Amino acid sequence: LKHCCGTRELCPKSPWPRRGTDALSARLLRVSPTLASMVFEKSLTAMVKGIRANRGKESDYINTCVQEIQKEVASKNLQTKSTAVLKLAYLNMIGYDMSWATFSVVEVMSHNKFAIKRPGYLASAICFTETTDVGLLTINLFKKDFGSKSQYESGMAISCLSSICTPQISRDILSDLSSMLSSSRAYLRKKTVLCLYRIFLKDPPALRTCFPRLKERLSDEDQGVLTASVNTFLELARKNARNYLSLVPQLYHILVNTTNNWLSIKLLKLFQLLCPLEPRLPAKLVEPLTNLLNTTKAASVEFEAIRTVLRTLPEGTQLASLAVEKLQVFLNSSDRNLRYLALEVFREALEQPGFRERYPVADLHPKVLCCIEETDPTARMVALRLLDLIVTPSSFADAVKKLMEFSQKSLCADEFHKTILRIGSRDCYALVEDFAWYLLILADISRSLDSEHAGEVAEQFTDIIVRVAGVRPYAVQLALSLLDRDPSAASSATAAEDEDINPSTASLEIAPAMLGACAWVVGEFHRDFEGEAEVCFPKAVKALIAAKSVREMEPAIQTLCIWSAFKVTLGAPEHAPGAAAELQALLLAHLPGFVTSTHPDVSERATLALHLTSGPGGASDPSSLAVGGQLFAEPLLPVAAGTQKAMTIPAGLDLDVPFFAPEEAPVASFAPMRADPTDPYALAATYKDDLGFLAAQEAPHASSSTPSGTEHSSIFYLGGTKDGASGAEGQGVGGSSVAAGAQAAAKLDPLEQMRQKLAAARAGAQAAAK
């Protein structure tokens, strides 16, 4: 290099060839191919750094590395091959296949040097499965390494065997492995005991062969081997604990004499599995468990002792009372983990009948409510399940109030709503003392439009109203307040007539399922309205069918609204004769919009209601509505859940056989085209598009009949602003709209009005009682 002139290329006088690195590589290949491969091969560290450096192009870089590894694996140098196998093991962990190099892995495992064979054992433990053909070639390698002078080589072979063991490998290697239980090195005895559990899972008959020697390890002097033996028997007892009852004397001896906290925990877990199978064992454990609860300073051991007492010992003993006191200390701890463990044990204990009466826990209810606010979702779920077990009729209202407050603060309100619904409906609403208050809670929950439990809320709302006749007047009024999109209309009998209010511009604030339930309740129990019938009936019909948002709901909801409005109209001649003509006019005005619906159920139900409303005397004869009054002659009674199953099937009727043979779907002769419903000249390729075209034709007529607040009709005019318009007329309109908005803001929420009404009724009842 002394002849270099400072450029990347060497001088002509230099003895080295030109082109620097490439020429150097060629020179090294001629001198020593092995040395060249060792100098220029890429290590695992370099490959990982290269993957991180090629951000966004990792796949291309890894494919290049795989091609290099394929050449390195074919090398005769085992050092190079070992490095290649190590890189393949890394790539396999991030999702790349290395099954094509399994034979090379076995070759690396067969080397005598520990540093070279170690990547081979690691790669085989990662990628070998029961279907790997070359796995049988490792049997002799395991046997050879079991007899190695280095305990680390033997331990590496044992660890790899536990990962790739198959029934055939376990049968061939079991005798050599069981002999290592008597090894003079505790390191190997410990690894062998742990490996045998994986052998027993693959080859269960091997347990009978190794059980005597494995049982001897319970007397091992080394704490590591003893702990591994107890842990192996614990995992085996989880499969079938009855096979290990003969070990109780040795296990009891270890529990009494050990000072190892980890070993004590494993022994207590094992006794929890054995005590139900041996009635005399719980009484024998009273003394060691009492010593552990009074002397141990480890919270983990104390917790496991508490759980052992509550799971195994008879109820009503002094030791059980001590365990409950210790558990209450865990519940009051500042450590979140300890509080979670205490909640979990309390939940398990309270599921036992009579536990709460025998062991009353002070301040359990407030503590559980505090734990519900935990940020940890697992602790919160356990606290919610525990609240379900400890709530009583007297504390139910306070618990629901807290849960509703938490749901408004939390992002996951469904957990709290689910708990309220589960507790409230338990034992046919046994905890609910005030059904009107509970209906208000259901109405609050229904305002979560994206709730997963909207269907259950609607079901409970309907179920309570059907079952509890005394709450129906209040419930029907509540349902009407939820259906009414204009809160200010609830305070005036003629608000919809005297004020220029367009109900189609309002938006629904409750879940669609709850909307259907409210519609059904208003239609079925319209005779139970608390207010004046001539006011409530028109308001109900307008809320059910006059709003444009109803037509955007699901077909089932639209059908309920149509039929409920029709039932209210049919009941008008008896309960609100003065409003019969108005109700008939409302139906005749709004039902044609549902008749043109693209949904068959909605269209058919609207058509039927429209014809029945017109009657034989025509639309001008309100007396024709009295014919339908017989539909409500008998009250609707709840039906038991198993009534349908109690029905006897007539002879000769097979419910599994369809009434009609299914028809094959017709094959379309041309691809369907989506017609534009706003274009009267577009092709309507389907029946649904044809109905959409009819609905589009109805839209201009409806819009033309609605008075506009501005003279501009261009689609480019930005109308509807509240900032005012130019001119005296614009200022007048803006001023009136601002005044109307301020007046509407002063009105209370519909649910708040119902709460005030309920509170006033309670106060009146208390005053009458005094």
C-alpha positions, 0 to 999 in steps of 0.5 A: 500500500506504500505505492498508493497514490491516494485514490481508491484504485491502487497504483500500477506499481503496486503488487496488488491487483486493481479494484481494491476489495473485490481483488482482495477477495479473489486473492484470499480465495486463491490463498485460503478459501476457508479464511476467505469465508470466515472473513467475509461471512455476515454474522447474526449481529450484522444481519440484524443491524442490516434489517433495521437499517433497511426500513421499508425494504426489510423483505428484499434485504432478508431475501438477499440474506436467505440466498447468502445463508443457502450458500453458507449452509452448503459449506463444508466448514461447520463454523460457517454452517453453525453461524448460518443455522443461527441466523436461520433460527432468528429468521424463523422466529420472525416468520420465515420458513427454515424447514429446508435446512433441518438436515444442516441443523442436525449436522451442526448438532453433531459437532464436538465443540459446545460453541458450534453445536449450541446454535444447532440445538437452539434451532432444532428446539425452535423449528422441529415438530412431530412431523419433522423427518430428521428428528429421529436422527437426533436420538443418538446425539442425545444419548451421546451428549447425556454422557458428556463430561460437561454438565452444560452439554448434557443440560442443553441436550435435555432442554432440547429434548423437552421441546422436540420430543415425540412418542417414538423419541421418548420410547427410545430415550426413556431409559437413558433419561431415567438413569440421569435421575440418579446423577451425581450432579444436581443440575442434571437431576433438576433438568431431568425431572422437569423434562420428564413432565413433557415426556409423560405428556407425549408418552403417558405409559412412561409415567409408570416406568419412571414413577418410583425414581421420580418419587425418590427425588422428593427426598433429594437434599438439593432444594432445586431438585426438590422444588422441580420434583414438587412442581412436576407432581403438581402439574401431573396432579392437575391431570388426575390428582387421585394417582398421587394420594400415596405421596401425601406423607412425604409432601406433608413432611416437606411442608412442615420442614421447608423454609423455601417460599416458592416450594411452600406455594407449590405444596399448598397448590398441590394440597388444594387438589388432594384435599377433596379426595382425602377427607382426613387431610384437611384436619391434618393441615390445620396446624401447618396452615395456622403457623404459616398465617401467623409467622410468614412474612411473604405476602405470596405464601400468606395469600396461598395459605388463605386460599387453601383454607377457604377452599379445603377446610370446613366452614365455621372453624377458627382458622377460616375466620383468621383467613378472612381477617387476613384477606380483609387486610389484603383488600385494604392494601395500597398495592393494586396487585394484592387488592386484585387477589383479595377480590378474586378470592372473595368472589370465589368464597362468596359463591359458596352458599352461606359464606356471607352470613358466617363471615361478615366482612365490614366495609366490603361494599364500599371497597368493591365500589372503589375497586370498580374505578381501577384503571386495570380492566382485569381488576375492574371486571373482578370487582363488577362480578363481586358486586353482583354477589354482595348487592342487596335490595337496600344497597341496589339503588346506591350501587346503580347510582355509582355505576351510572356515574362511573359509566359517564366518566369511563370510555368503556361504559358497556361493562357498567351497563352490563352489570346493572342489567345483570343485577337488576334482572336477577331472580325476576327483578328481586332486587328492584324495589321501585320499578319506576326508578329502574325504568328511568335507569333503563332509559338513561342506558338507552341513550348510549347509541353505540351500546352492545346491550341496547337489545337487553335494555329494550327487553327488560323495559318491555318485560317490566311494563307487561308484568307490573301493572301499577307502573304502566301509567308512568311507564307509558308517559316515559316511553312517550317522552323518549319517542317525542323528538321535541322536548318543549312539546311535552309541556304544552297541549297544543304546542305542535299546532300553535308553533311552527315546528317541523318534527322531521328536523329533529334527531333521535337520542335513544338506541333503535332497539329502545325506540321499538320497545317504546313504540310497542309500549305506547301502542299496547298500553295507550289507555294508561296515559296519565295526561289528558287523552286528547293531548297525548294521543295526537302527540304519540302518533306524531312521534311514531310516524311523523318524524322523517328519521323513523323511515331511516330505522330498521324495517322491524322498528318501522313496522312497530311504529306504524302498527303502534300508531294504528293501535293508538288511533283505534283506541281513540273512539273510546279513550279520546273521542275528540281527537279521533278525526285528527288521528285519522288525518295524521295516518292518512297523511303519513302512511303513504310514505311508508307504503312506498318503502322498499321493505316488504314488511313495512310496505305491507303493514302500512298498506293494511293500516291505511285501508283499515283507517279509511274504513268502509265509509271512507276517510271522511268517516271517523266512526269507522275506527270504532270497529277495531276497539275489540282488539283491546277487549282483553289485556295482554298477559305475560307468557312463561318461557317454557309454554311453547315447549309444553305444546303437544305436536299434532299427530302427523306433523313433522316440524323438520320437514319444510312446507314448501320445496325451496325455489332456486334463485333465478339467473340474471340475464344481465348485470343489475344496474343501480339507478339514480333515484333522483334522475327520472330518466334513469333505468330502474333495473330492480324492484327496489330501485323502482320503489326508490324512484317512487320515493324520490318523486314524493320528496319534492311534494313534501318539501314544497308543502313545508314553508321555507325560511328563505327566498333562495332556492338554489342548491348553491345558497348556504341557507339555514345559518343562525348568524342572521341575514341581510335586510330587515326581514332577515334580522327579524327571522334571526331574532325570532330563531335566537329567542326560540333557541334560548327558550328551548335551552331553558326547558329541562331534559325529558328524563329530568322532567320524569325524574321530577315527576317521580320525586313529586309523587313520592313526596306526595305519598310520604305526606299522605302517609304522615 
